[in-house]
């Protein structure tokens, strides 16, 4: 049963994780966090702007389902502990291949889950960059997972057919009997009397998974359930201020000097017709308002109402034609991973893509990117760059 749950759940976690990587548009300048990926990026495609909530859903599923599966994973590892330490490690070539895949399988899944959980809690204790390590680790794990499934799927099907689930759910501790001896040696030769029924174990693991789900799912939803997200790394409740919602990276943490955002701030538009604009000049342009979500790789998301100037209008002002140009965004935060990003032609041309100046009817706070920030539908949160200082429009890359 645990294997069946993981067989369904892990591919979903893997696919949504790989989709998240594609959402970064890593083929654009400045976006690639894994420049040595080689053929591992074979599936990459141009990330769309529609629907605006897609990344919010895919990354929310990736993180929340991953957390929910932790209890199942631990129970599965517990159930096969004797097999992990069998000696001799292999008695045939087929068993050697299986054992090698098992080493990569267990090591890979532990690495992926541990680093993923540390990342969503913003607890970077590992001495390497999370993004490339998580991507490469995922591919190693998936290769071992595929080999393991090929070896074990027939046995799992036979085991599930050997007894009816409803019968097991009706069987209490008194009626619980050990498994018969098996050729893999997972069943002890002289098992002691059971201390838990199979239905009790399923209930224990299932209950732990449901509790984890309940304590984390609220971070991807706006509304009352957000208060239940005790495992979320950011605030769970919103205040009355229009800017009182999640801040992933505060201005002080990014070494933003408030003096650089004052009256002397100018937005530089680089293109065929270079232009400089003050915030007052931007506010005097035609403004547009849209409800758009911010969705971060850590799994949290929120939808707010943003007001600003369309990127397409700024492209025209710089002498560039929307639909034919990309834009390289630079922030006042220099040298950090969040200080620059490239947006595709589709993202520039989408009428909902904004250089946002206000949120929920109020000026942006410094922590939310004052004097101006990018807001693009269906973009990862890190590409909604804050404290924008320069937009460089250039022809689309091949």
N, C-alpha and C positions, 0 to 999 in steps of 0.2 A: 504493500500500500504506500509506504513512504517512497519507494522507488518510482511508483506510478505518478505520485504527486510531483516529484522532482523532474520526471520525464516530461511532464506538461509545463511545469513552471519555469524551469531553467531555460529552455529555448525562448520563452517569452522575455525573460530578463535579458538574455543575450541579444535578441533581435532589437529590443528597445534601446539597449546600450549602444549597439552598432549604429542604430538610427540617430542616436544623440551625437555620435561622432560625425555623421554625415551632415547634421544640422549646423555644424560649425563651418561648413563650406571650406574644408581644409585646403582645397586647391587654389584658393585666393591668397594673395600676398598677406603675410602676417598672421594668418589664421591657423596654420598647421602646428599642432602641438606634438606631432609624431613624424618628423621629416624623414625618418629611416623606415617608414612603414612598408615601402616597396609594394609587392603584389597584395599585401594585406588590405590595401585600400581599393581593391578591384571593384567593389560594389558602389563606390561613392557616386552621388548624383547631385544635381542642383537642388538645393533645399527650397521648397515652395513657401510662399507667404500665406497660402490658403490651405485649410482653414486656420484662422489666427490662433486657435487654441490647441493645435495639433501637438506642438512640442510640450505644452503643459500636460497633456494626457500621456504622451509616450514616456517622458522623463518621470512623471509621477508614478506611472505603472512600474517603471524600472526600479525606482527606489523603494516604493511601498511594498511591491511584491517581493523584492529581494529581502527586505526586513521580515516580511511575513513568513518566508521560507526558512529563516534561520533555525527555528525550533525543529522543523522537519529535517533539515540537514543534520543537525546535531543528533537527532534520534536515529537517523539512517546510519551515521558514522558509528554510533554506539552499538547498533545492531550487528555490525560487521567487524567489530574490533578484533575478534580472533583471526579473521582472514587477513587483516592488515599486517599481522606479525607472524604469519605462518612460516615454518622452516622445514625443509629447505625452500627457498623462495620460488623455485621452479623445477618441475620434473620433466618438462617437455618444451619444445619450441613454442607451441601455442600458449602454454601457460606462462612462458617467459614474456611473450608479447602482452598477454593480459596483465601480468604483474607490473610491467613497465608502464602500461597505460593507467594502472591503478595508482602508481606513485605520482604520475602527472595529474591524475584525476583528483586525488585527495589534496595534494599540495596546491594544485591550481585553484580548486574551489575554496580552500581555506584562505589562500592569498587574495582572491577576488572579493570574497565576502568581508574579510577583515579590513583591507584597504578601502573598500567601498564604504563601510560603516564609519571608519575614521574620517573619510573625506566628507561625508554628509554632516558629521559633527564638527567639521573644521579643525580637526585635531591631527596636524601633520607632523607625526613623530617619526615617519620613515625618511631615510636619507636619500630619497630619489623623487623625481617628478611623478605625481600621481597619474597624469593623463597617459603618457606613453606606457608606463608600467601596467596600468589597468588594461589598456588595449592589447598589448602583447601577451599579458597573462591570460586574457580572455581567449585569445586564439589558441594558446597552448592548452588551456583547459577544455575548450570545445573540441579540439582534435582528440584528446584523451576521452572525453565524454562520448564522442561518436564511436570510438573503438569499444568502450565499455558497454554501450547499448547494444552493439552488434553481438557481443559475447553473451550478454545477460538477458536480452529481451525474450528469447524463447523460454528461459527458465522462469522469468517473471510472469509470463502468460500462463505457463503450466501451474505455477503456484497460485495465481489468482483464481484459476478454474478448479483448483483442488478443493475449495470450500466456499460456501456462500457467505457473503459479507453479512447479510441479515442474521444468519445463524450465529456468527461470531459476536454480533452486537447483542444477542440474547444470552450469550454464555458468560456467566459470572466467574468469580475466582474459583469456586468449588468445582466447576466443570472444565477448567482450563487444564489442558494437557500439553506437555512439551512436543515439539516437532519430532518426527521420526529422524533417525540418523540420515545424514546426507553426504554425498561424495565430496563436497567442498569443505566439510569439517566445520561448518558454522554452528552446528548443534553440539553441545557438550556431550561427551560419551556417557556421563552419569549425572544428568541434570538434577538439581535440588527441586524441592516443591516450589511452585510458582508463588510469588508475592504480589503479582499484579496480573489481571486478566488482559487479554488482547484488546478488548473494548476499553479497558481502563487506560491502557497505554495510548490508544488512538484518541481518547478523550483528553488525556493530559497534554499530548502534543498539539492536538487541534485547538484546545483551549488556549495554550500558550501562543499559538499563531494568531488566533482571533484577538487576543489581548494586544499583541504587538501591532496588528492591523488597526485596532481602535485607538491606540496611542500615537499613531503616526499619520493616518490617512487625512486627518484634518488639515495638515499643512498644505495640501494641494487643493483645498476647497475654501471658498469664501462663505462665511456664515457661522452658525453656532458650533459646528463640529471643529472649527479651528481651535477652540478652547480645550479640546480633548487631546491635542497633539503634543503630549508631554515629551515625546522623543524628538520634536523638531528643534533645530539648532537656533531658531530665531523666535521673536516674540509671537505669542499666541493670540493676543487681544489687541484690537485697534483702539486708539483714543479718538477724541473729538477733532483733533487737528487734521486738516486735509493731507498732510505729509506723514501722518502717524501710521505707517505700515512698514513692512520689513525693509531693513537696510542690510545688504549683503556685505559691502565694504564701506565703512564710514570715511568721511573726508580726512579726519585726523589719521586714521590707519593708513591711508594712501598718501600721506604727507602733502595734502593739498593746502597751499597757503591761501587763506581767505583774501589776502591782498591781491592775488592774481585774478580773483573773481569780481573785483570791485568795478568802479565806473570806467576804469581804463581798459577793461576786457574788450577784446574784439574777436569776432569769428572770422577766420581767414578761409576764403573760398579759393582753392587753386584749380585752375582750368584754363581754357583758351582766353578767358577774360577774368583775370584775378580780381578779387573783390574783398573788401574788409567791411564788416557790419558790426555795429554796436548792438547791445541788447535792445535799446530803445528802437533802433531801426528794424530789428527783427519783429518786435511787437507791433510795429506800424504796418507790417506786411499782412497779407491775407492769412488769417489763422484758421486752423481746422481742429476739430475735437473728435476723438474716438476713444472708445473703451477698449483697451488692449491689455492682455496679461503680461506680467513678467514671470518667467519660469526659469528657475536656476537648476544647474546640474545637481545640486544637493537635494532636489526633489520638492522644494517648496515653491509655491506660485501664488500669485494674487492678481486680480484684475482691477485696474484703476482707470480713471478717465483723464486722458492726456490732451493738452492743447499746445499747438505749435505750428511751425511752418513746414510744409511738405518738402521732403528731400528733392523731389522732382522740380519744384519751383526754385530751389537753391541751385540745382544743376543748371537750369536755364539761365539763372542770373550769372553763373560762372561761364556761360557760353557753351555748355555741354547739352547734348540732346538726351533726355531720359529714355531708357530703353536700349541705349547703345553704350552706356558708361557704367562703370563700377565706381565706388567711392572708398577711399582709404580714410578712416576716421582716426584722429589723434586727440588725445586727452591732455589736460594739464598734468595728469599723473604720468610722469616720464619714467621710463625704464621698467615699469611693472607689467605683469601679464595682462592687466585689465586696461592698459593705457592706449591700446590701438586695436583696430579690427577692420577688415574689409567687408563691404556689403556688395552683393551681386547686382547685376542689372535689373533683375526682377524685384529685388528689395528696394532699389532706388526708385524704380518706376511705380511701385504700388502707392496709390493715393493715400493709404493710411500710414505710410512711413513718414515719421515726423522728426524734426529737430524740436523736441519738446521744451517748452518754456514754463509751462504751468501743469499742475496736477490737481484734479478735483476742484478746479476753479481758483486755486491759490498758486502763487509763485513757488517754484521748486525750492525746497530747502537745500542747504549746502550738502547734506548727506545724500540727498536724492539727485545731485548733479548740477545744482545751480552754478552757473547761469543758464546752461543748456545741456541737454542730453539727447541721445538717440532713442527713439522708440519705433521698433519695426515689428509688424505682426509675425508671429510664429518664429521669432528668432530666439536663440538661447540668451539668457539674461546677460551673460558676459559680453554679448555683442550689442547690447543696448548701452553703449558707452556713455559714461557720465563726464561732466566737466569738459565738454568738447571745446577745443581751441582751433581745430583745423579740419576742413573737409577737402580732400584732394580728388577731384573727378578726373578719370582717365578712361580711355577706350577699354572695352571688355577684353580680358585676356583670352587667349585661344584655349 
